[in-house]
Amino acid sequence: MALIALAACGGRDGGGSGSTGGRHAAGSSAARQPNVVVVVLDALRWDRLGVNGDPRSLTPCIDGLAEEGVSLEAFASSTWTKPSVASLFTSLYPTQHGIWRVGVESEGSLRAEILRTRWTTLAEYFQAAGWATGAAVNQVHLSPRFHFDQGFDRYDWVRGKDAFELNQLFLRWLEEEVVPGDRPFFGYVHALDPHWPYSRFLPGEHPPASEVELPEGVPRVGRLLEEWILDNDAAEVLRRLRRRYDLEVAFADRAICELVDGLRNLDLWRDTVLVVTSDHGEGFGERGKLQHGYLPYDELMRVPMVVRLPEDRPRPVGRPRVALIDLLPTLLELAGLPPAEHAQGFSFAPALSVAAARMRVHFSETATGRAVRSRDGKLIRRFDGTLEFYDLAADPGETRPLPCEGECEELVARLDAFEGRMRATRDQRPETVAIDPEDIELLEALGYL
């Protein structure tokens, strides 16, 4: 589906404006610094995109973006939102920025780690260079209390808003504060869809209750649900959970159409870099696990990433395998800004114009272990020293651990070197703030506590 057709499917109800927008007319030689928009669809699995092989047409809008741009295979630096987005914002690993845990008991209260102001964020780089910066966010972990608003002129952090409502907040900011000043902008939209409890469906497309309702007696709280599944015959419950999730993937995808339409209507689309990605994947019974936050198996570590470049730039032809920590150096390069000295990621901007990609390994960290992934191998080392090695070419589901021989020994050496680097650069004194009662209640409902 070409992007020219996106306007026909934009919005909740499929209506769109059809505007082709562009601040400069086609053929204009006027140079303009690009706008940059990053959209994170929380917990979106890599394998749910049609462009990545799913045959069910759940994501026609994102697939259309990939046809004009490129679909990349990406890897998250952690397996839950807060450390993963902190890494996206700073191009640092969790050990370095210091965010690991959902909550820390201290002095009779539950406290949360914050993104320390010593680190320069992606938004701060753009803000310092003169870009307008704005965000629309529905994620309890990304509250301004935890300093994720660093560098944003406007940071709309809201509870309970769906992807379409976030679009409206973001587009209103553009219309009222950015377009009149004719400035390039950096935007960040973080939608909780398709995160648990997978409850949002497109109007007119609500499925029968027999397909999506959880049976009587099944817990509605994330952590309790996982425990229940381990103790019961859960095949039918898992089927319904997957169905709910897929419907919410389709819901979030339609919101991407609406966002593109909005950028077109404001004459901003021609000059915009748009990235659609996820902070982590989602588990559905693999290893007896649900949701996310556990060790970096591929259902969590591997995430989609679609990149669309401005219309005056050549269409991307490369398909590098990248990491979320690569976004900061890449977007700075695409915008013509100086590189970030502290960045742990690599810019993949050059690889978008060539058929070859850098051969490298990718790392991910959780509270219980680390992983290193090559093209065809994955080594997971728990903090108790236990090793799991998988041949991903023969065993993509990571179900048959192998003896640590051959490539495994090479990955052990790579992981040893990485851990040495982390010890040398780790944040020695993570800072925390108290979590308020309303957020504790939300964290419990979402399955984090």
C-alpha positions as a printed Julia matrix, in Angstrom:
449×3 Matrix{Float64}:
   0.0     0.0    0.0
   1.68    3.23  -1.08
   1.67    6.23   1.2
  -0.37    8.18  -1.33
  -3.25    5.96  -0.22
  -2.78    6.57   3.48
  -5.16    9.49   3.48
  -7.94    7.14   2.49
  -7.66    5.13   5.69
  -6.75    7.83   8.22
  -8.75    8.35  11.4
 -10.8     5.98  13.57
 -13.54    5.64  11.0
 -11.3     5.37   7.94
 -11.95    8.88   6.61
  -9.11   11.13   5.53
  -8.52   14.46   3.9
  -6.38   13.41   0.95
  -4.18   16.53   1.29
  -0.67   16.01  -0.03
   0.83   18.86   2.03
   4.35   20.23   1.92
   5.76   23.5    3.13
   7.63   23.89  -0.15
   5.98   23.19  -3.48
   7.14   20.18  -5.43
  10.31   21.01  -7.29
  11.2    23.88  -4.99
  14.92   24.26  -4.38
  14.43   25.85  -0.96
  16.36   23.94   1.69
  14.75   23.22   5.01
  15.91   21.47   8.16
  13.72   18.4    8.56
  11.01   17.93  11.11
  11.47   14.75  13.14
   8.67   12.71  14.73
   9.2     9.53  16.76
   6.13    7.43  17.55
   6.43    4.58  20.05
   3.57    2.07  20.13
   4.06    0.42  23.49
   4.59   -3.37  23.48
   4.23   -3.76  19.7
   5.78   -7.05  18.57
   8.01   -7.16  15.5
   6.07  -10.06  13.99
   2.69   -8.27  13.92
   3.56   -6.01  10.99
   2.49   -7.12   7.54
   5.77   -5.86   6.13
   7.53   -8.24   8.54
   5.54  -11.25   7.36
   2.21  -11.24   9.19
  -0.41  -12.2    6.56
  -3.49  -10.81   8.33
  -3.26   -7.12   7.29
  -3.3    -5.84  10.87
  -1.05   -2.87  10.03
  -1.83   -1.41   6.58
  -0.89    2.12   7.69
   2.55    1.22   9.03
   3.1    -1.11   6.08
   2.31    1.82   3.76
   4.95    3.92   5.49
   7.44    1.11   4.98
   6.71    1.09   1.25
   7.73    4.73   0.98
  10.5     4.36   3.55
  12.04    1.24   5.03
  11.2    -1.41   7.61
  14.11   -2.26   9.9
  14.74   -5.06  12.33
  15.53   -3.37  15.64
  16.52   -4.45  19.14
  15.59   -2.89  22.46
  18.18   -2.28  25.16
  15.76   -3.5   27.82
  12.48   -5.38  28.0
  10.19   -2.84  29.65
   9.32    0.77  29.01
  11.2     2.95  31.44
  14.79    1.75  30.85
  14.11    1.19  27.16
  12.82    4.72  26.51
  15.56    6.19  28.69
  18.02    4.42  26.37
  16.19    5.7   23.29
  16.33    9.26  24.67
  20.03    9.14  25.69
  21.7     6.4   23.59
  22.94    4.87  26.86
  22.4     1.39  28.26
  20.41    0.9   31.49
  23.58    0.33  33.53
  24.77    3.75  32.41
  21.61    5.82  32.85
  20.74    3.98  36.06
  17.11    2.99  35.44
  16.49   -0.69  36.19
  13.63   -1.23  38.62
   9.92   -0.46  38.67
  10.01    0.52  42.33
  12.38    0.65  45.29
  11.18    0.39  48.89
  12.81    3.15  50.9
  11.87    4.93  54.12
   8.39    3.44  54.14
   7.48    4.47  50.59
   7.73    3.09  47.09
  10.16    5.13  45.04
  11.06    5.11  41.33
  14.36    5.76  39.57
  14.51    8.92  37.46
  16.28    9.98  34.28
  19.04   12.11  35.7
  19.51   15.61  34.3
  23.24   14.98  33.82
  22.37   13.16  30.57
  21.52   15.18  27.48
  18.39   13.79  25.84
  17.37   13.63  22.18
  14.86   16.42  22.76
  17.5    18.59  24.4
  19.8    18.26  21.39
  17.01   19.44  19.08
  15.87   22.16  21.46
  19.4    23.57  21.75
  19.66   23.65  17.94
  16.48   25.72  17.61
  13.83   23.08  16.9
  10.47   23.38  18.6
  10.0    20.28  20.78
   6.74   18.7   21.9
   5.42   15.38  23.16
   2.11   13.63  23.81
   2.55   10.67  26.16
   0.35    8.13  27.91
   2.73    6.0   29.97
   2.94    6.03  33.74
   6.7     5.33  33.61
   7.4     8.46  31.53
   5.99   11.04  33.92
   7.62   14.47  34.19
   8.24   13.49  37.82
  10.78   11.02  36.44
  12.36   13.75  34.24
  11.34   12.36  30.87
  10.19   15.86  29.91
  13.79   17.11  29.64
  14.21   19.21  26.51
  10.53   19.48  25.59
   8.94   22.92  25.18
   5.63   21.18  25.73
   5.18   17.74  27.29
   1.56   16.59  27.41
   1.66   13.66  29.83
  -1.82   12.24  30.32
  -3.4     9.15  31.8
  -5.94    7.05  29.96
  -5.75    8.7   26.52
  -5.7     6.43  23.49
  -3.5     6.87  20.42
  -6.1     8.99  18.59
  -6.49   11.34  21.55
  -2.71   11.69  21.78
  -2.65   12.56  18.08
  -5.07   15.4   18.71
  -2.95   16.81  21.55
   0.16   16.62  19.39
  -1.42   18.07  16.25
  -3.0    20.9   18.25
   0.45   21.82  19.56
   1.78   21.87  16.0
  -1.08   23.98  14.72
  -1.06   26.49  17.57
   2.61   26.81  18.46
   4.8    25.46  15.65
   3.22   26.25  12.3
   2.81   30.01  13.01
   6.54   30.27  13.76
   7.59   28.27  10.7
  10.22   26.38  12.73
  11.34   22.8   12.3
  10.19   20.62  15.16
  11.02   17.44  17.03
   8.01   15.48  18.27
   7.55   12.39  20.4
   4.28   10.47  20.7
   4.08    7.49  23.06
   0.82    5.54  22.91
   0.02    2.82  25.44
  -1.86    0.89  22.77
  -1.35   -2.09  22.31
  -0.28   -2.61  25.93
  -2.2    -4.83  28.39
  -5.17   -5.02  28.98
  -5.68   -4.92  25.17
  -9.09   -3.31  25.48
  -9.34   -0.85  22.58
 -10.96   -1.88  19.31
 -11.86    0.18  16.28
 -15.47    1.43  16.22
 -17.74   -0.99  14.4
 -15.15   -3.77  14.66
 -15.78   -5.06  18.17
 -15.56   -8.86  18.0
 -17.98  -11.29  19.61
 -17.52  -11.71  23.35
 -16.65  -15.36  22.79
 -13.5   -14.26  20.99
 -12.14  -11.71  23.44
 -13.82  -11.83  26.86
 -11.82  -13.57  29.58
 -13.77  -16.42  31.19
 -15.25  -16.09  34.66
 -12.66  -16.51  37.38
  -9.67  -15.44  35.29
  -7.76  -12.59  37.02
  -7.84   -9.18  35.36
  -4.55   -8.04  36.92
  -1.46   -8.74  34.84
   0.77  -10.47  37.38
  -2.07  -12.55  38.8
  -3.11  -13.57  35.3
   0.37  -14.93  34.57
   0.29  -16.98  37.78
  -3.19  -18.28  36.91
  -2.07  -19.38  33.45
   0.83  -21.35  34.92
  -1.58  -23.24  37.18
  -4.4   -23.92  34.69
  -5.16  -25.23  31.23
  -4.81  -21.84  29.59
  -4.87  -22.47  25.83
  -8.25  -20.8   25.36
  -7.32  -17.82  27.54
  -4.08  -17.33  25.61
  -6.0   -17.47  22.33
  -8.34  -14.73  23.53
  -5.47  -12.61  24.82
  -3.73  -12.83  21.45
  -6.97  -11.89  19.7
  -7.45   -8.86  21.95
  -3.86   -7.83  21.38
  -4.11   -8.14  17.59
  -7.24   -6.0   17.56
  -5.49   -3.31  19.55
  -2.52   -3.49  17.18
  -4.99   -2.69  14.37
  -6.39    0.16  16.49
  -2.92    1.67  17.01
  -2.08    1.24  13.33
  -5.15    3.22  12.27
  -3.97    6.04  14.53
  -0.77    6.2   12.47
  -2.9     6.94   9.4
  -4.59    9.76  11.28
  -1.27   11.23  12.39
   0.07   11.21   8.81
  -3.12   12.88   7.61
  -2.71   15.53  10.28
   0.85   16.28   9.21
  -0.31   16.53   5.6
  -3.13   18.9    6.5
  -0.66   21.18   8.28
   1.68   21.15   5.24
   4.4    19.49   7.29
   4.59   16.04   5.74
   6.97   16.8    2.88
   9.76   17.83   5.25
   9.23   15.25   8.0
  11.28   12.28   9.15
   8.82    9.86  10.76
   9.94    6.88  12.85
   7.41    4.33  14.12
   8.81    1.8   16.57
   8.22    0.11  19.92
   9.96    0.09  23.29
   9.78   -3.7   23.64
   7.76   -6.67  22.46
   5.19   -8.77  24.3
   5.02  -12.33  25.55
   2.07  -14.69  25.09
   2.95  -17.85  26.95
   6.48  -18.33  25.67
   8.39  -19.83  28.61
   5.19  -19.54  30.66
   5.46  -15.75  30.58
   3.03  -12.98  29.69
   3.57   -9.34  28.83
   7.17   -8.14  29.28
   9.96   -7.25  31.68
  11.65  -10.64  31.82
  14.89  -11.81  30.18
  15.68  -10.56  26.64
  14.24  -13.36  24.55
  13.35  -12.26  21.05
   9.62  -11.86  21.68
  10.69   -8.88  23.85
  14.07   -7.76  22.54
  13.2    -7.68  18.82
  11.03   -4.7   17.86
   9.72   -3.13  14.64
  11.05    0.12  13.27
   9.79    1.92  10.17
  11.59    5.04   8.94
  10.2     7.47   6.37
  12.42   10.32   5.11
  11.4    13.73   3.71
  10.26   13.8    0.1
  13.36   15.66  -1.13
  15.65   12.84   0.04
  16.33    9.59  -1.82
  14.1     6.71  -0.81
  15.96    4.45   1.63
  17.35    1.3    0.06
  19.35   -0.3    2.88
  17.87   -2.46   5.6
  20.35   -2.41   8.47
  19.74   -4.32  11.68
  19.7    -1.61  14.31
  19.1    -0.87  17.98
  16.87    1.67  19.71
  20.01    3.32  21.09
  20.95    4.04  17.45
  18.04    6.44  17.0
  19.64    9.41  18.75
  22.83    9.48  16.63
  20.84    8.65  13.48
  18.28   11.42  13.9
  20.94   13.97  14.75
  22.77   13.08  11.54
  19.61   13.2    9.44
  18.91   16.66  10.85
  22.44   17.85  10.1
  23.34   18.29  13.79
  26.68   17.46  15.44
  27.03   13.94  16.87
  26.51   13.2   20.58
  29.82   12.37  22.22
  28.31   10.07  24.86
  26.18    8.0   22.45
  26.62    4.24  22.72
  24.65    3.62  19.53
  25.7     4.13  15.91
  24.06    6.28  13.28
  22.46    4.12  10.62
  21.72    7.13   8.41
  24.48    6.18   5.91
  23.19    2.61   5.74
  19.79    3.87   4.55
  21.37    4.78   1.23
  23.42    1.63   0.63
  22.5    -2.01   0.32
  25.01   -3.2    2.92
  24.73   -2.81   6.69
  27.2    -2.81   9.54
  27.74   -6.29  10.96
  27.45   -5.99  14.72
  25.97   -7.54  17.81
  23.25   -6.06  20.0
  22.97   -5.99  23.78
  20.0    -5.88  26.12
  19.85   -5.6   29.91
  17.22   -6.5   32.49
  17.17   -6.69  36.28
  18.0   -10.42  36.13
  20.46  -10.77  33.26
  21.92   -9.6   29.96
  21.84  -10.79  26.37
  24.05  -10.41  23.33
  22.56  -11.17  19.91
  24.29  -11.68  16.59
  22.53  -12.35  13.29
  22.02  -16.05  14.04
  23.03  -16.49  17.68
  21.75  -15.36  21.09
  23.53  -15.68  24.43
  21.63  -14.88  27.63
  23.59  -14.74  30.87
  21.66  -14.45  34.09
  23.26  -12.58  36.95
  23.68  -15.91  38.77
  26.04  -16.96  35.96
  23.64  -19.33  34.16
  24.12  -19.34  30.38
  21.59  -19.99  27.6
  22.79  -20.12  24.01
  20.46  -20.41  21.01
  21.0   -20.96  17.31
  18.38  -18.53  16.0
  18.57  -19.8   12.44
  17.54  -23.3   13.52
  15.55  -22.33  16.63
  14.01  -18.85  16.23
  11.67  -19.47  19.18
  14.63  -19.95  21.53
  13.3   -23.22  22.91
  16.38  -25.48  22.67
  19.45  -24.16  24.51
  22.72  -25.53  23.18
  26.13  -26.23  24.73
  28.37  -23.16  24.78
  30.65  -23.96  21.88
  31.76  -22.19  18.71
  29.84  -18.95  18.26
  28.68  -19.12  21.87
  32.28  -18.77  23.05
  32.69  -15.73  20.81
  29.52  -14.18  22.24
  30.73  -14.85  25.79
  33.84  -12.81  24.99
  31.69  -10.02  23.5
  29.44  -10.02  26.57
  32.45  -10.01  28.92
  33.83   -6.94  27.14
  30.43   -5.23  27.24
  30.03   -5.89  30.96
  33.5    -4.52  31.6
  32.54   -1.34  29.77
  29.34   -1.12  31.77
  31.21   -1.48  35.07
  33.51    1.35  34.05
  30.7     3.69  33.03
  27.8     2.69  35.29
  25.69    5.27  37.11
  26.95    4.87  40.68
  24.16    6.83  42.35
  20.74    6.47  40.73
  18.25    9.02  42.03
  14.67    8.22  43.01
  11.41   10.02  43.77
   8.31    8.79  45.58
   5.57    7.24  43.43
   2.2     8.79  44.19
  -0.77    6.55  45.17
  -2.63    7.07  41.88
   0.37    5.87  39.91
   0.86    2.88  42.22
  -2.73    1.87  41.51
  -2.13    2.2   37.76
   1.12    0.22  37.96
  -0.75   -2.56  39.7
  -3.51   -2.59  37.08
  -0.95   -2.71  34.28
   0.81   -5.66  35.89
   4.03   -3.97  37.0
   3.48   -4.4   40.76
